Amino acid sequence: MTADDYKTLATIAALAISLISIWLTRRNWLEGNRPIVCAFVEEDSIGAGIALFNFCISNTGSRPAVRISIRIKPSELEKLIDPNASQHERKLLHDCFKEETTIPIIRNGETLKAGLGSASESGAGKPQLQYGASAEVKIYYRDLEGRKYVATHPITIFPRDGFNGVGTWEKAV
């Protein structure tokens, strides 16, 4: 091999490394600059043995999310519903997760809330939700360029403040 052959090989190797570097940089940029949508249940208020809960959907990513739809299997949703809930209450909860329900856009850093239902001590009102129950939820969404994402994680009916079941000092005072 001549000196020119070595120069050609070095040039080809540098070009290959540059192309791989560009590809990795773009991939890392896309992974870091995207919407990240998650869902959770938060306690809205509590009193007289009844706790009211909101269903929240949040975009913690760095870009807006569009066409967000939340899916939960009926069998999973039934895990969240109190066994003493009326048929009317069951239907209301199932309607929260209809196939055709889509959120048009959630800005980055934004959290949307909707009333989900209540959980209560025995005899303290009409229960809808089973306190402490968990279910898997699947969230489908896109970024502004149309790239599709899916997130799957559990939601649990419990207060986020005082997640250990004891509460927080702030509310105890």
Residue frames as a rotation matrix with the C-alpha (Angstrom) as fourth column:
MET 1
0.580 0.814 0.000 0.00
0.814 -0.580 0.000 0.00
0.000 0.000 -1.000 0.00
THR 2
-0.334 -0.666 0.667 1.18
0.656 -0.673 -0.343 3.44
0.677 0.323 0.661 -0.86
ALA 3
-0.897 -0.050 -0.439 0.96
0.367 -0.637 -0.678 6.60
-0.246 -0.769 0.590 1.19
ASP 4
-0.735 0.671 -0.099 -2.00
-0.619 -0.603 0.504 7.73
0.278 0.432 0.858 -0.93
ASP 5
-0.208 0.653 -0.728 -3.86
0.131 0.756 0.641 4.51
0.969 0.038 -0.243 -0.07
TYR 6
-0.523 -0.043 -0.851 -3.37
0.840 0.145 -0.523 5.21
0.146 -0.988 -0.040 3.65
LYS 7
-0.959 0.184 -0.215 -4.60
-0.141 -0.969 -0.202 8.75
-0.246 -0.163 0.955 3.18
THR 8
-0.494 0.814 -0.307 -7.68
-0.506 0.018 0.862 7.47
0.707 0.581 0.403 1.34
LEU 9
-0.192 0.380 -0.905 -8.42
0.578 0.789 0.208 4.91
0.793 -0.483 -0.371 4.08
ALA 10
-0.756 -0.134 -0.641 -7.99
0.627 -0.431 -0.649 7.58
-0.189 -0.892 0.410 6.77
THR 11
-0.877 0.468 -0.103 -10.35
-0.477 -0.831 0.286 9.89
0.049 0.300 0.953 4.87
ILE 12
-0.251 0.800 -0.545 -12.97
-0.183 0.514 0.838 7.14
0.951 0.310 0.017 4.49
ALA 13
-0.340 0.073 -0.938 -12.65
0.827 0.498 -0.261 6.26
0.447 -0.864 -0.230 8.19
ALA 14
-0.931 -0.021 -0.364 -13.03
0.213 -0.842 -0.496 9.94
-0.296 -0.540 0.788 9.18
LEU 15
-0.663 0.734 -0.146 -16.09
-0.594 -0.397 0.699 10.26
0.455 0.550 0.700 6.94
ALA 16
-0.157 0.597 -0.787 -17.65
0.275 0.791 0.546 7.13
0.949 -0.131 -0.288 8.48
ILE 17
-0.558 -0.104 -0.823 -16.98
0.829 -0.018 -0.559 8.39
0.043 -0.994 0.096 12.00
SER 18
-0.968 0.210 -0.140 -18.47
-0.203 -0.977 -0.066 11.79
-0.151 -0.035 0.988 11.11
LEU 19
-0.422 0.855 -0.302 -21.63
-0.443 0.096 0.891 10.20
0.791 0.510 0.338 9.68
ILE 20
-0.150 0.318 -0.936 -22.05
0.680 0.720 0.136 7.98
0.718 -0.616 -0.324 12.75
SER 21
-0.813 -0.215 -0.541 -21.51
0.556 -0.562 -0.612 11.03
-0.173 -0.799 0.577 14.97
ILE 22
-0.825 0.564 -0.016 -24.19
-0.522 -0.753 0.401 13.00
0.215 0.339 0.916 13.09
TRP 23
-0.176 0.781 -0.599 -26.62
-0.059 0.599 0.798 10.07
0.983 0.176 -0.059 13.35
LEU 24
-0.295 0.003 -0.955 -26.00
0.868 0.418 -0.267 9.64
0.399 -0.908 -0.127 17.11
THR 25
-0.966 -0.084 -0.243 -26.30
0.180 -0.894 -0.410 13.39
-0.183 -0.440 0.879 17.74
ARG 26
-0.590 0.804 -0.066 -29.64
-0.590 -0.374 0.716 13.57
0.551 0.462 0.695 15.91
ARG 27
-0.063 0.555 -0.830 -30.94
0.310 0.801 0.512 10.48
0.949 -0.225 -0.222 17.72
ASN 28
-0.536 -0.205 -0.819 -29.94
0.841 -0.039 -0.540 11.87
0.079 -0.978 0.194 21.13
TRP 29
-0.976 0.218 -0.017 -31.48
-0.217 -0.976 -0.032 15.25
-0.023 -0.028 0.999 20.27
LEU 30
-0.328 0.907 -0.265 -34.78
-0.410 0.116 0.905 13.60
0.851 0.406 0.334 19.30
GLU 31
-0.056 0.268 -0.962 -34.82
0.663 0.730 0.165 11.55
0.746 -0.629 -0.219 22.51
GLY 32
-0.624 -0.294 -0.724 -34.06
0.769 -0.399 -0.500 14.57
-0.142 -0.868 0.475 24.68
ASN 33
-0.864 0.326 -0.384 -36.27
-0.344 -0.939 -0.022 17.11
-0.367 0.113 0.923 22.92
ARG 34
-0.657 0.693 -0.297 -39.66
0.086 0.461 0.883 15.47
0.749 0.554 -0.363 22.86
PRO 35
0.082 0.740 0.667 -42.89
-0.852 -0.295 0.432 15.38
0.516 -0.604 0.607 24.79
ILE 36
-0.847 -0.192 -0.496 -43.08
0.093 0.865 -0.493 12.98
0.524 -0.463 -0.715 27.73
VAL 37
-0.134 0.918 0.374 -46.68
-0.733 -0.346 0.586 12.43
0.667 -0.195 0.719 28.78
CYS 38
-0.886 -0.094 -0.454 -47.66
0.214 0.786 -0.581 10.71
0.411 -0.612 -0.676 32.02
ALA 39
0.087 0.969 0.233 -50.90
-0.265 -0.203 0.943 10.19
0.960 -0.143 0.239 33.89
PHE 40
-0.864 -0.293 -0.408 -51.58
0.295 0.363 -0.884 10.05
0.407 -0.885 -0.227 37.61
VAL 41
0.306 0.948 -0.092 -54.35
0.546 -0.096 0.832 10.33
0.780 -0.305 -0.547 40.16
GLU 42
-0.818 -0.548 0.172 -54.22
0.184 -0.532 -0.826 13.11
0.545 -0.645 0.536 42.74
GLU 43
-0.205 0.723 -0.660 -56.35
0.977 0.110 -0.184 13.75
-0.060 -0.683 -0.728 45.77
ASP 44
-0.238 0.213 0.948 -58.35
0.367 -0.884 0.291 16.95
0.899 0.417 0.132 45.33
SER 45
-0.298 0.172 0.939 -59.91
-0.794 -0.591 -0.144 17.23
0.530 -0.788 0.312 48.77
ILE 46
-0.497 0.132 -0.857 -60.78
0.401 0.911 -0.093 15.13
0.769 -0.390 -0.506 51.77
GLY 47
-0.765 0.270 0.585 -63.30
-0.616 -0.571 -0.543 15.48
0.188 -0.775 0.603 54.53
ALA 48
0.036 0.845 0.534 -65.92
-0.926 0.230 -0.300 13.58
-0.377 -0.484 0.790 56.53
GLY 49
-0.052 -0.135 0.989 -64.51
-0.126 0.984 0.128 10.23
-0.991 -0.118 -0.068 55.41
ILE 50
0.773 0.330 0.543 -64.73
0.490 0.235 -0.840 11.04
-0.404 0.914 0.020 51.69
ALA 51
-0.255 -0.882 -0.396 -61.77
0.078 -0.427 0.901 11.78
-0.964 0.199 0.178 49.40
LEU 52
0.863 0.489 -0.129 -62.25
-0.040 -0.187 -0.981 13.32
-0.504 0.852 -0.142 45.95
PHE 53
-0.096 -0.932 0.348 -59.76
0.379 0.289 0.879 12.42
-0.920 0.217 0.326 43.24
ASN 54
0.582 0.132 -0.803 -58.70
-0.621 -0.565 -0.543 14.03
-0.526 0.814 -0.247 39.96
PHE 55
0.537 -0.474 0.698 -57.26
0.711 0.700 -0.071 12.23
-0.455 0.534 0.712 36.95
CYS 56
0.547 -0.444 -0.710 -54.25
-0.385 -0.886 0.257 14.24
-0.743 0.133 -0.656 35.76
ILE 57
0.642 -0.437 0.629 -52.32
0.756 0.494 -0.429 14.08
-0.124 0.751 0.648 32.52
SER 58
0.683 -0.494 -0.538 -49.03
-0.154 -0.817 0.555 15.94
-0.714 -0.297 -0.634 32.37
ASN 59
0.815 -0.533 0.227 -46.42
0.361 0.160 -0.919 16.72
0.453 0.831 0.323 29.73
THR 60
0.772 -0.592 -0.231 -43.06
0.083 -0.267 0.960 16.79
-0.630 -0.761 -0.157 31.48
GLY 61
0.205 -0.701 0.683 -41.09
0.948 0.316 0.040 16.83
-0.244 0.640 0.729 28.25
SER 62
-0.488 -0.542 -0.684 -39.50
0.358 -0.839 0.409 19.76
-0.796 -0.045 0.604 26.46
ARG 63
-0.967 0.209 -0.146 -41.96
-0.221 -0.401 0.889 19.98
0.127 0.892 0.434 23.55
PRO 64
-0.219 0.964 0.154 -45.76
-0.918 -0.150 -0.368 20.03
-0.331 -0.222 0.917 23.16
ALA 65
-0.890 0.101 0.445 -47.67
0.172 0.977 0.123 16.76
-0.423 0.186 -0.887 22.79
VAL 66
-0.454 0.765 -0.457 -50.61
-0.885 -0.447 0.133 16.48
-0.103 0.464 0.880 20.38
ARG 67
0.151 0.678 -0.720 -53.46
-0.694 0.591 0.411 14.01
0.704 0.438 0.560 19.81
ILE 68
-0.833 -0.448 0.325 -53.18
-0.527 0.462 -0.713 12.47
0.169 -0.765 -0.621 23.27
SER 69
0.284 0.920 -0.270 -55.44
-0.636 0.391 0.665 9.52
0.718 -0.017 0.696 23.96
ILE 70
-0.560 -0.379 0.737 -55.63
-0.826 0.332 -0.456 7.52
-0.072 -0.864 -0.499 27.17
ARG 71
0.159 0.578 -0.801 -56.56
-0.540 0.730 0.419 3.86
0.826 0.366 0.428 27.08
ILE 72
-0.633 -0.248 0.733 -57.30
-0.749 0.434 -0.500 1.51
-0.194 -0.866 -0.461 29.89
LYS 73
-0.754 0.362 -0.549 -58.65
0.001 0.836 0.549 -2.00
0.657 0.413 -0.631 29.47
PRO 74
0.191 0.917 0.350 -62.13
-0.548 -0.195 0.813 -2.43
0.814 -0.347 0.466 30.97
SER 75
0.614 -0.003 -0.789 -60.78
0.479 0.796 0.369 -5.21
0.627 -0.605 0.490 33.22
GLU 76
-0.518 -0.840 -0.164 -58.05
0.717 -0.322 -0.619 -2.85
0.467 -0.438 0.769 34.48
LEU 77
-0.564 0.377 0.735 -60.56
-0.354 -0.914 0.197 -0.05
0.746 -0.149 0.649 35.05
GLU 78
0.509 0.807 -0.299 -62.75
-0.107 0.404 0.909 -2.40
0.854 -0.430 0.291 37.09
LYS 79
-0.056 -0.627 -0.777 -59.82
0.837 0.396 -0.379 -2.78
0.545 -0.671 0.502 39.52
LEU 80
-0.897 -0.340 0.281 -60.18
0.194 -0.876 -0.441 0.92
0.396 -0.342 0.852 40.37
ILE 81
-0.249 0.909 0.334 -63.95
-0.502 -0.416 0.758 0.85
0.828 0.021 0.560 40.88
ASP 82
-0.699 0.081 0.710 -65.35
-0.688 0.194 -0.700 0.21
-0.195 -0.978 -0.080 44.34
PRO 83
-0.932 0.347 -0.102 -67.38
0.301 0.900 0.317 -3.03
0.202 0.264 -0.943 44.47
ASN 84
-0.316 0.849 -0.422 -70.27
0.744 -0.054 -0.666 -1.07
-0.588 -0.525 -0.615 46.00
ALA 85
-0.799 -0.007 -0.601 -70.38
-0.266 -0.892 0.365 1.52
-0.539 0.451 0.711 43.19
SER 86
0.238 0.964 0.121 -73.67
-0.107 0.150 -0.983 1.81
-0.965 0.221 0.139 41.33
GLN 87
0.126 -0.112 0.986 -74.00
0.892 0.448 -0.063 0.95
-0.434 0.887 0.157 37.64
HIS 88
0.929 0.240 0.283 -74.41
0.338 -0.862 -0.377 4.66
0.154 0.446 -0.882 36.91
GLU 89
0.670 -0.739 -0.066 -71.10
-0.495 -0.511 0.703 5.44
-0.553 -0.438 -0.709 38.67
ARG 90
0.021 -0.648 0.761 -69.37
0.348 0.718 0.602 2.58
-0.937 0.253 0.241 36.81
LYS 91
0.477 0.243 0.844 -70.61
0.875 -0.044 -0.482 3.94
-0.080 0.969 -0.234 33.47
LEU 92
0.992 -0.118 -0.036 -69.35
-0.118 -0.993 -0.007 7.44
-0.035 0.011 -0.999 34.31
LEU 93
0.305 -0.940 0.152 -65.88
-0.406 0.016 0.914 6.08
-0.862 -0.340 -0.377 35.03
HIS 94
-0.023 -0.276 0.961 -65.82
0.693 0.688 0.214 3.95
-0.721 0.671 0.176 31.88
ASP 95
0.793 0.406 0.455 -66.88
0.609 -0.532 -0.588 7.03
0.003 0.743 -0.669 29.88
CYS 96
0.707 -0.600 -0.374 -63.76
-0.313 -0.740 0.596 8.86
-0.635 -0.304 -0.710 31.08
PHE 97
-0.344 -0.924 0.165 -61.65
-0.355 0.291 0.888 6.52
-0.869 0.246 -0.428 28.93
LYS 98
0.704 0.669 0.238 -63.70
0.022 0.315 -0.949 6.26
-0.710 0.673 0.207 25.73
GLU 99
0.063 -0.666 0.743 -61.85
0.863 0.410 0.294 5.34
-0.501 0.623 0.601 22.54
GLU 100
0.308 0.144 0.941 -62.90
0.825 -0.533 -0.188 8.55
0.474 0.834 -0.283 20.79
THR 101
0.965 0.024 -0.263 -61.71
0.180 -0.788 0.589 10.89
-0.193 -0.615 -0.764 23.56
THR 102
0.143 -0.940 0.309 -58.60
0.938 0.029 -0.346 12.76
0.316 0.339 0.886 22.43
ILE 103
0.529 -0.127 -0.839 -56.85
0.384 -0.845 0.371 15.76
-0.757 -0.519 -0.398 23.95
PRO 104
0.961 -0.087 0.263 -55.75
0.226 -0.303 -0.926 18.04
0.160 0.949 -0.271 21.07
ILE 105
0.132 -0.955 0.265 -52.59
0.138 -0.247 -0.959 19.46
0.982 0.164 0.099 22.71
ILE 106
0.901 -0.057 -0.431 -50.75
0.423 -0.118 0.899 19.66
-0.102 -0.991 -0.082 26.02
ARG 107
0.662 -0.691 0.292 -48.01
-0.420 -0.664 -0.619 22.27
0.621 0.287 -0.729 26.20
ASN 108
-0.068 -0.757 -0.650 -44.70
0.477 0.547 -0.688 21.26
0.876 -0.357 0.324 27.74
GLY 109
-0.949 -0.313 0.035 -44.90
0.088 -0.372 -0.924 21.77
0.302 -0.874 0.381 31.50
GLU 110
-0.377 0.891 0.254 -48.72
-0.853 -0.441 0.279 21.71
0.360 -0.111 0.926 31.47
THR 111
-0.978 0.207 -0.011 -50.95
0.191 0.878 -0.439 19.43
-0.081 -0.432 -0.898 33.56
LEU 112
-0.423 0.906 0.006 -54.61
-0.603 -0.286 0.745 18.90
0.677 0.311 0.667 32.73
LYS 113
-0.965 0.143 0.219 -57.05
-0.115 0.518 -0.848 17.66
-0.235 -0.843 -0.483 35.38
ALA 114
-0.292 0.934 -0.204 -60.50
-0.513 0.028 0.858 16.08
0.807 0.355 0.471 35.30
GLY 115
-0.090 0.350 0.933 -62.65
-0.971 0.179 -0.160 14.88
-0.223 -0.920 0.323 38.17
LEU 116
-0.699 -0.234 -0.676 -62.36
-0.440 0.886 0.148 11.11
0.564 0.401 -0.722 38.47
GLY 117
0.272 0.829 -0.489 -64.49
0.078 0.487 0.870 10.21
0.959 -0.275 0.068 41.47
SER 118
0.141 -0.138 0.980 -64.49
-0.914 -0.400 0.075 9.63
0.381 -0.906 -0.183 45.18
ALA 119
-0.298 -0.203 -0.933 -63.41
0.247 0.928 -0.281 7.01
0.922 -0.314 -0.226 47.66
SER 120
0.092 0.410 0.908 -64.98
-0.770 -0.549 0.326 6.79
0.632 -0.728 0.265 51.09
GLU 121
-0.912 -0.245 0.329 -64.92
-0.408 0.611 -0.678 4.96
-0.034 -0.753 -0.657 54.36
SER 122
-0.701 0.688 -0.189 -67.75
0.563 0.697 0.445 2.49
0.438 0.205 -0.875 54.78
GLY 123
0.101 0.895 -0.435 -71.05
0.991 -0.127 -0.031 4.30
-0.083 -0.428 -0.900 55.26
ALA 124
-0.262 -0.274 -0.925 -69.60
0.381 -0.910 0.162 7.73
-0.887 -0.310 0.343 54.43
GLY 125
0.043 0.335 -0.941 -71.32
-0.706 -0.656 -0.266 8.22
-0.707 0.676 0.209 51.08
LYS 126
0.934 0.311 0.177 -71.59
-0.076 0.654 -0.752 6.61
-0.350 0.689 0.635 47.68
PRO 127
-0.001 -0.999 0.051 -68.15
-0.153 0.051 0.987 5.21
-0.988 -0.007 -0.153 46.80
GLN 128
0.865 0.174 -0.471 -66.90
-0.479 0.003 -0.878 5.20
-0.151 0.985 0.086 43.25
LEU 129
0.290 -0.876 -0.385 -63.23
-0.561 0.170 -0.810 4.35
0.775 0.451 -0.442 43.55
GLN 130
0.865 -0.123 -0.486 -61.41
0.394 0.766 0.508 1.61
0.310 -0.631 0.711 45.45
TYR 131
0.760 -0.598 0.254 -58.86
-0.650 -0.701 0.293 3.35
0.003 -0.388 -0.922 47.69
GLY 132
0.064 -0.870 0.489 -55.36
-0.583 0.365 0.726 1.94
-0.810 -0.331 -0.484 47.12
ALA 133
0.590 0.214 0.779 -56.28
0.386 0.773 -0.504 0.15
-0.710 0.598 0.373 43.87
SER 134
-0.296 -0.740 -0.604 -53.92
-0.435 -0.459 0.775 0.28
-0.850 0.492 -0.186 40.87
ALA 135
0.658 0.445 0.608 -54.39
0.366 0.516 -0.775 -0.26
-0.658 0.732 0.176 37.15
GLU 136
-0.489 -0.832 0.261 -52.25
0.594 -0.099 0.798 -0.02
-0.638 0.545 0.543 34.01
VAL 137
0.657 0.612 -0.440 -52.94
0.089 -0.642 -0.761 2.92
-0.749 0.461 -0.476 31.73
LYS 138
-0.219 -0.677 0.702 -51.61
0.882 0.171 0.440 3.35
-0.417 0.716 0.560 28.18
ILE 139
0.428 0.273 -0.862 -51.09
0.026 -0.957 -0.291 6.82
-0.903 0.102 -0.416 26.71
TYR 140
0.040 -0.341 0.939 -50.74
0.979 0.199 0.030 7.39
-0.197 0.919 0.342 22.96
TYR 141
0.681 0.162 -0.714 -49.46
0.122 -0.987 -0.108 10.76
-0.722 -0.013 -0.692 21.73
ARG 142
0.454 -0.517 0.726 -47.43
0.864 0.057 -0.500 12.51
0.217 0.854 0.472 19.04
ASP 143
-0.329 -0.543 -0.772 -45.01
0.548 -0.776 0.312 15.38
-0.769 -0.321 0.553 18.81
LEU 144
0.236 0.470 -0.850 -45.56
-0.305 -0.795 -0.524 18.35
-0.923 0.383 -0.045 16.49
GLU 145
-0.463 -0.484 -0.743 -43.77
-0.858 0.032 0.513 16.57
-0.225 0.875 -0.430 13.63
GLY 146
0.413 0.779 -0.472 -46.05
-0.853 0.512 0.098 13.53
0.318 0.362 0.876 13.91
ARG 147
-0.581 -0.632 -0.514 -43.65
-0.353 0.764 -0.541 11.08
0.734 -0.133 -0.666 15.56
LYS 148
0.489 0.865 -0.117 -45.67
-0.354 0.319 0.879 8.61
0.797 -0.388 0.462 17.64
TYR 149
-0.720 -0.646 0.254 -45.05
-0.482 0.202 -0.853 7.67
0.499 -0.736 -0.457 21.27
VAL 150
0.435 0.799 -0.415 -46.67
-0.082 0.494 0.865 5.24
0.897 -0.343 0.281 23.71
ALA 151
-0.640 -0.560 0.526 -46.28
-0.590 -0.080 -0.803 5.28
0.492 -0.825 -0.279 27.49
THR 152
0.345 0.706 -0.618 -47.56
0.029 0.650 0.759 2.54
0.938 -0.280 0.203 29.80
HIS 153
-0.807 -0.586 0.077 -47.54
-0.082 -0.018 -0.996 2.84
0.585 -0.810 -0.034 33.57
PRO 154
-0.326 0.717 -0.616 -49.73
0.878 0.471 0.084 2.24
0.350 -0.514 -0.783 36.63
ILE 155
-0.394 0.290 0.872 -52.08
-0.411 -0.904 0.115 4.74
0.822 -0.313 0.476 38.23
THR 156
-0.589 0.131 -0.797 -53.11
0.676 0.622 -0.397 4.32
0.444 -0.772 -0.455 41.86
ILE 157
0.356 0.781 0.513 -56.01
0.128 -0.585 0.801 5.74
0.926 -0.219 -0.308 43.86
PHE 158
0.329 -0.282 -0.901 -54.17
0.944 0.057 0.326 7.35
-0.040 -0.958 0.285 46.77
PRO 159
0.973 0.012 -0.229 -53.01
0.030 -0.997 0.075 10.82
-0.227 -0.080 -0.971 47.86
ARG 160
0.503 -0.841 0.200 -49.74
0.460 0.065 -0.886 11.91
0.732 0.538 0.419 46.27
ASP 161
-0.155 -0.482 0.862 -49.01
-0.637 -0.618 -0.460 14.14
0.755 -0.621 -0.212 49.27
GLY 162
-0.103 0.059 0.993 -48.33
-0.906 0.407 -0.118 11.72
-0.411 -0.912 0.012 52.06
PHE 163
0.115 0.125 -0.985 -47.75
-0.814 0.580 -0.022 8.80
0.569 0.805 0.168 49.68
ASN 164
-0.809 -0.498 -0.310 -46.86
-0.229 0.755 -0.615 6.60
0.541 -0.427 -0.725 52.65
GLY 165
-0.113 0.882 -0.457 -50.45
0.517 0.445 0.731 6.67
0.848 -0.154 -0.507 53.95
VAL 166
-0.304 -0.082 -0.949 -49.64
0.941 -0.180 -0.286 8.93
-0.147 -0.980 0.132 56.89
GLY 167
0.831 0.537 0.146 -50.15
0.556 -0.816 -0.158 12.30
0.034 0.212 -0.977 55.23
THR 168
-0.093 -0.869 0.487 -47.91
0.578 -0.445 -0.684 15.34
0.810 0.218 0.544 55.44
TRP 169
-0.483 -0.166 -0.860 -46.95
0.851 -0.320 -0.416 17.58
-0.206 -0.933 0.296 58.36
GLU 170
-0.984 0.098 0.149 -48.23
-0.034 -0.923 0.383 20.55
0.175 0.372 0.912 56.40
LYS 171
-0.241 0.969 -0.056 -51.81
-0.236 -0.002 0.972 19.25
0.941 0.248 0.229 56.55
ALA 172
-0.033 0.194 -0.980 -51.49
0.788 0.608 0.093 18.04
0.614 -0.770 -0.173 60.13
VAL 173
-0.812 -0.378 -0.445 -50.85
0.575 -0.646 -0.501 21.52
-0.098 -0.663 0.742 61.51
